[in-house]
């Protein structure tokens, strides 16, 4: 019997990569892509485990899942740090005021 590609194996890998890149966008995009990749990889692993001889592309699924976990952790940290900044400093306006105050004190 001819081997077939696992459904969405390449897409899982792409979403895993995008979840790592998405952590730079305040973490929101990375969390979204990471969750989607994890859900898709869970389904693909179930399909593969049902009949492993029938499918190829399992390595893409494993790699995409690992990248999604890494991206999800990095994105969660980025999102958490963004929330903390907004809580403690009142957003970007508060940060700008703090920077101006530091410049006045130490900048001369």
PyMOL CGO cylinders between C-alpha atoms (Angstrom):
from pymol import cmd
from pymol.cgo import CYLINDER

trace = [
    CYLINDER, 0.00, 0.00, 0.00, 1.26, 3.46, -0.87, 0.3, 1, 1, 1, 1, 1, 1,
    CYLINDER, 1.26, 3.46, -0.87, 2.15, 5.85, 1.96, 0.3, 1, 1, 1, 1, 1, 1,
    CYLINDER, 2.15, 5.85, 1.96, 0.29, 9.13, 2.23, 0.3, 1, 1, 1, 1, 1, 1,
    CYLINDER, 0.29, 9.13, 2.23, 1.25, 12.42, 3.83, 0.3, 1, 1, 1, 1, 1, 1,
    CYLINDER, 1.25, 12.42, 3.83, -0.28, 13.05, 7.25, 0.3, 1, 1, 1, 1, 1, 1,
    CYLINDER, -0.28, 13.05, 7.25, -3.07, 15.62, 7.03, 0.3, 1, 1, 1, 1, 1, 1,
    CYLINDER, -3.07, 15.62, 7.03, -1.83, 19.15, 7.77, 0.3, 1, 1, 1, 1, 1, 1,
    CYLINDER, -1.83, 19.15, 7.77, 1.71, 18.04, 8.69, 0.3, 1, 1, 1, 1, 1, 1,
    CYLINDER, 1.71, 18.04, 8.69, 3.32, 20.91, 6.80, 0.3, 1, 1, 1, 1, 1, 1,
    CYLINDER, 3.32, 20.91, 6.80, 0.75, 23.38, 8.13, 0.3, 1, 1, 1, 1, 1, 1,
    CYLINDER, 0.75, 23.38, 8.13, 1.49, 22.28, 11.70, 0.3, 1, 1, 1, 1, 1, 1,
    CYLINDER, 1.49, 22.28, 11.70, 5.18, 22.96, 11.11, 0.3, 1, 1, 1, 1, 1, 1,
    CYLINDER, 5.18, 22.96, 11.11, 4.42, 26.40, 9.64, 0.3, 1, 1, 1, 1, 1, 1,
    CYLINDER, 4.42, 26.40, 9.64, 2.13, 27.31, 12.55, 0.3, 1, 1, 1, 1, 1, 1,
    CYLINDER, 2.13, 27.31, 12.55, 4.83, 26.17, 14.99, 0.3, 1, 1, 1, 1, 1, 1,
    CYLINDER, 4.83, 26.17, 14.99, 7.34, 28.49, 13.33, 0.3, 1, 1, 1, 1, 1, 1,
    CYLINDER, 7.34, 28.49, 13.33, 4.80, 31.34, 13.27, 0.3, 1, 1, 1, 1, 1, 1,
    CYLINDER, 4.80, 31.34, 13.27, 4.13, 30.87, 16.99, 0.3, 1, 1, 1, 1, 1, 1,
    CYLINDER, 4.13, 30.87, 16.99, 7.80, 31.57, 17.72, 0.3, 1, 1, 1, 1, 1, 1,
    CYLINDER, 7.80, 31.57, 17.72, 7.84, 34.58, 15.39, 0.3, 1, 1, 1, 1, 1, 1,
    CYLINDER, 7.84, 34.58, 15.39, 4.51, 35.75, 16.83, 0.3, 1, 1, 1, 1, 1, 1,
    CYLINDER, 4.51, 35.75, 16.83, 5.94, 36.16, 20.32, 0.3, 1, 1, 1, 1, 1, 1,
    CYLINDER, 5.94, 36.16, 20.32, 7.41, 39.45, 19.09, 0.3, 1, 1, 1, 1, 1, 1,
    CYLINDER, 7.41, 39.45, 19.09, 3.91, 40.84, 18.46, 0.3, 1, 1, 1, 1, 1, 1,
    CYLINDER, 3.91, 40.84, 18.46, 3.13, 41.36, 22.17, 0.3, 1, 1, 1, 1, 1, 1,
    CYLINDER, 3.13, 41.36, 22.17, 2.59, 37.60, 22.39, 0.3, 1, 1, 1, 1, 1, 1,
    CYLINDER, 2.59, 37.60, 22.39, -0.96, 37.52, 21.04, 0.3, 1, 1, 1, 1, 1, 1,
    CYLINDER, -0.96, 37.52, 21.04, -0.21, 36.12, 17.59, 0.3, 1, 1, 1, 1, 1, 1,
    CYLINDER, -0.21, 36.12, 17.59, 2.18, 33.55, 19.03, 0.3, 1, 1, 1, 1, 1, 1,
    CYLINDER, 2.18, 33.55, 19.03, -0.40, 32.26, 21.48, 0.3, 1, 1, 1, 1, 1, 1,
    CYLINDER, -0.40, 32.26, 21.48, -3.00, 31.93, 18.72, 0.3, 1, 1, 1, 1, 1, 1,
    CYLINDER, -3.00, 31.93, 18.72, -0.67, 30.11, 16.31, 0.3, 1, 1, 1, 1, 1, 1,
    CYLINDER, -0.67, 30.11, 16.31, 0.73, 27.92, 19.11, 0.3, 1, 1, 1, 1, 1, 1,
    CYLINDER, 0.73, 27.92, 19.11, -2.70, 26.75, 20.26, 0.3, 1, 1, 1, 1, 1, 1,
    CYLINDER, -2.70, 26.75, 20.26, -3.82, 26.03, 16.70, 0.3, 1, 1, 1, 1, 1, 1,
    CYLINDER, -3.82, 26.03, 16.70, -0.63, 24.03, 16.00, 0.3, 1, 1, 1, 1, 1, 1,
    CYLINDER, -0.63, 24.03, 16.00, -1.01, 22.01, 19.21, 0.3, 1, 1, 1, 1, 1, 1,
    CYLINDER, -1.01, 22.01, 19.21, -4.63, 21.13, 18.50, 0.3, 1, 1, 1, 1, 1, 1,
    CYLINDER, -4.63, 21.13, 18.50, -3.83, 20.15, 14.91, 0.3, 1, 1, 1, 1, 1, 1,
    CYLINDER, -3.83, 20.15, 14.91, -0.80, 18.11, 15.99, 0.3, 1, 1, 1, 1, 1, 1,
    CYLINDER, -0.80, 18.11, 15.99, -2.86, 16.20, 18.56, 0.3, 1, 1, 1, 1, 1, 1,
    CYLINDER, -2.86, 16.20, 18.56, -5.28, 15.12, 15.84, 0.3, 1, 1, 1, 1, 1, 1,
    CYLINDER, -5.28, 15.12, 15.84, -2.46, 14.23, 13.42, 0.3, 1, 1, 1, 1, 1, 1,
    CYLINDER, -2.46, 14.23, 13.42, -0.70, 12.12, 16.06, 0.3, 1, 1, 1, 1, 1, 1,
    CYLINDER, -0.70, 12.12, 16.06, -3.93, 10.23, 16.73, 0.3, 1, 1, 1, 1, 1, 1,
    CYLINDER, -3.93, 10.23, 16.73, -4.28, 9.50, 13.01, 0.3, 1, 1, 1, 1, 1, 1,
    CYLINDER, -4.28, 9.50, 13.01, -0.66, 8.38, 12.78, 0.3, 1, 1, 1, 1, 1, 1,
    CYLINDER, -0.66, 8.38, 12.78, -0.86, 6.13, 15.84, 0.3, 1, 1, 1, 1, 1, 1,
    CYLINDER, -0.86, 6.13, 15.84, -3.92, 4.38, 14.39, 0.3, 1, 1, 1, 1, 1, 1,
    CYLINDER, -3.92, 4.38, 14.39, -1.90, 3.14, 11.38, 0.3, 1, 1, 1, 1, 1, 1,
    CYLINDER, -1.90, 3.14, 11.38, 1.77, 4.25, 11.34, 0.3, 1, 1, 1, 1, 1, 1,
    CYLINDER, 1.77, 4.25, 11.34, 2.72, 2.29, 8.21, 0.3, 1, 1, 1, 1, 1, 1,
    CYLINDER, 2.72, 2.29, 8.21, 0.22, 4.22, 6.14, 0.3, 1, 1, 1, 1, 1, 1,
    CYLINDER, 0.22, 4.22, 6.14, 1.53, 7.77, 6.68, 0.3, 1, 1, 1, 1, 1, 1,
    CYLINDER, 1.53, 7.77, 6.68, 4.64, 9.88, 6.18, 0.3, 1, 1, 1, 1, 1, 1,
    CYLINDER, 4.64, 9.88, 6.18, 5.38, 13.35, 7.54, 0.3, 1, 1, 1, 1, 1, 1,
    CYLINDER, 5.38, 13.35, 7.54, 5.32, 12.41, 11.20, 0.3, 1, 1, 1, 1, 1, 1,
    CYLINDER, 5.32, 12.41, 11.20, 8.63, 14.24, 11.72, 0.3, 1, 1, 1, 1, 1, 1,
    CYLINDER, 8.63, 14.24, 11.72, 7.01, 17.51, 10.58, 0.3, 1, 1, 1, 1, 1, 1,
    CYLINDER, 7.01, 17.51, 10.58, 4.23, 17.00, 13.11, 0.3, 1, 1, 1, 1, 1, 1,
    CYLINDER, 4.23, 17.00, 13.11, 6.67, 16.32, 15.97, 0.3, 1, 1, 1, 1, 1, 1,
    CYLINDER, 6.67, 16.32, 15.97, 8.84, 19.30, 15.05, 0.3, 1, 1, 1, 1, 1, 1,
    CYLINDER, 8.84, 19.30, 15.05, 5.81, 21.57, 14.66, 0.3, 1, 1, 1, 1, 1, 1,
    CYLINDER, 5.81, 21.57, 14.66, 4.49, 20.49, 18.06, 0.3, 1, 1, 1, 1, 1, 1,
    CYLINDER, 4.49, 20.49, 18.06, 7.83, 21.22, 19.75, 0.3, 1, 1, 1, 1, 1, 1,
    CYLINDER, 7.83, 21.22, 19.75, 8.06, 24.61, 18.05, 0.3, 1, 1, 1, 1, 1, 1,
    CYLINDER, 8.06, 24.61, 18.05, 4.46, 25.38, 19.04, 0.3, 1, 1, 1, 1, 1, 1,
    CYLINDER, 4.46, 25.38, 19.04, 5.22, 24.60, 22.69, 0.3, 1, 1, 1, 1, 1, 1,
    CYLINDER, 5.22, 24.60, 22.69, 8.33, 26.80, 22.63, 0.3, 1, 1, 1, 1, 1, 1,
    CYLINDER, 8.33, 26.80, 22.63, 6.43, 29.58, 20.84, 0.3, 1, 1, 1, 1, 1, 1,
    CYLINDER, 6.43, 29.58, 20.84, 3.53, 29.30, 23.27, 0.3, 1, 1, 1, 1, 1, 1,
    CYLINDER, 3.53, 29.30, 23.27, 5.82, 29.66, 26.28, 0.3, 1, 1, 1, 1, 1, 1,
    CYLINDER, 5.82, 29.66, 26.28, 7.70, 32.61, 24.77, 0.3, 1, 1, 1, 1, 1, 1,
    CYLINDER, 7.70, 32.61, 24.77, 4.45, 34.26, 23.70, 0.3, 1, 1, 1, 1, 1, 1,
    CYLINDER, 4.45, 34.26, 23.70, 2.89, 33.76, 27.12, 0.3, 1, 1, 1, 1, 1, 1,
    CYLINDER, 2.89, 33.76, 27.12, 5.94, 35.38, 28.74, 0.3, 1, 1, 1, 1, 1, 1,
    CYLINDER, 5.94, 35.38, 28.74, 5.79, 38.26, 26.28, 0.3, 1, 1, 1, 1, 1, 1,
    CYLINDER, 5.79, 38.26, 26.28, 2.05, 38.72, 26.81, 0.3, 1, 1, 1, 1, 1, 1,
    CYLINDER, 2.05, 38.72, 26.81, 2.49, 38.57, 30.58, 0.3, 1, 1, 1, 1, 1, 1,
    CYLINDER, 2.49, 38.57, 30.58, 5.27, 41.15, 30.54, 0.3, 1, 1, 1, 1, 1, 1,
    CYLINDER, 5.27, 41.15, 30.54, 3.16, 43.44, 28.34, 0.3, 1, 1, 1, 1, 1, 1,
    CYLINDER, 3.16, 43.44, 28.34, 0.25, 43.16, 30.78, 0.3, 1, 1, 1, 1, 1, 1,
    CYLINDER, 0.25, 43.16, 30.78, 2.56, 43.89, 33.73, 0.3, 1, 1, 1, 1, 1, 1,
    CYLINDER, 2.56, 43.89, 33.73, 3.93, 46.98, 31.98, 0.3, 1, 1, 1, 1, 1, 1,
    CYLINDER, 3.93, 46.98, 31.98, 0.42, 48.29, 31.36, 0.3, 1, 1, 1, 1, 1, 1,
    CYLINDER, 0.42, 48.29, 31.36, -0.64, 47.61, 34.94, 0.3, 1, 1, 1, 1, 1, 1,
    CYLINDER, -0.64, 47.61, 34.94, 2.36, 49.16, 36.65, 0.3, 1, 1, 1, 1, 1, 1,
    CYLINDER, 2.36, 49.16, 36.65, 3.21, 51.98, 34.26, 0.3, 1, 1, 1, 1, 1, 1,
    CYLINDER, 3.21, 51.98, 34.26, -0.17, 52.83, 32.76, 0.3, 1, 1, 1, 1, 1, 1,
    CYLINDER, -0.17, 52.83, 32.76, 0.71, 51.89, 29.20, 0.3, 1, 1, 1, 1, 1, 1,
    CYLINDER, 0.71, 51.89, 29.20, 3.11, 53.57, 26.84, 0.3, 1, 1, 1, 1, 1, 1,
    CYLINDER, 3.11, 53.57, 26.84, 2.26, 57.09, 28.07, 0.3, 1, 1, 1, 1, 1, 1,
    CYLINDER, 2.26, 57.09, 28.07, 3.39, 56.12, 31.56, 0.3, 1, 1, 1, 1, 1, 1,
    CYLINDER, 3.39, 56.12, 31.56, 6.60, 54.63, 30.19, 0.3, 1, 1, 1, 1, 1, 1,
    CYLINDER, 6.60, 54.63, 30.19, 7.30, 57.82, 28.25, 0.3, 1, 1, 1, 1, 1, 1,
    CYLINDER, 7.30, 57.82, 28.25, 6.82, 59.93, 31.38, 0.3, 1, 1, 1, 1, 1, 1,
    CYLINDER, 6.82, 59.93, 31.38, 9.22, 57.70, 33.31, 0.3, 1, 1, 1, 1, 1, 1,
    CYLINDER, 9.22, 57.70, 33.31, 11.81, 57.94, 30.52, 0.3, 1, 1, 1, 1, 1, 1,
    CYLINDER, 11.81, 57.94, 30.52, 11.51, 61.75, 30.46, 0.3, 1, 1, 1, 1, 1, 1,
    CYLINDER, 11.51, 61.75, 30.46, 11.90, 61.90, 34.24, 0.3, 1, 1, 1, 1, 1, 1,
    CYLINDER, 11.90, 61.90, 34.24, 15.02, 59.73, 34.10, 0.3, 1, 1, 1, 1, 1, 1,
    CYLINDER, 15.02, 59.73, 34.10, 16.47, 61.91, 31.35, 0.3, 1, 1, 1, 1, 1, 1,
    CYLINDER, 16.47, 61.91, 31.35, 15.81, 65.06, 33.41, 0.3, 1, 1, 1, 1, 1, 1,
    CYLINDER, 15.81, 65.06, 33.41, 17.48, 63.56, 36.48, 0.3, 1, 1, 1, 1, 1, 1,
    CYLINDER, 17.48, 63.56, 36.48, 20.51, 61.97, 34.87, 0.3, 1, 1, 1, 1, 1, 1,
    CYLINDER, 20.51, 61.97, 34.87, 20.73, 63.65, 31.52, 0.3, 1, 1, 1, 1, 1, 1,
    CYLINDER, 20.73, 63.65, 31.52, 21.43, 67.13, 32.73, 0.3, 1, 1, 1, 1, 1, 1,
]
cmd.load_cgo(trace, "trace")
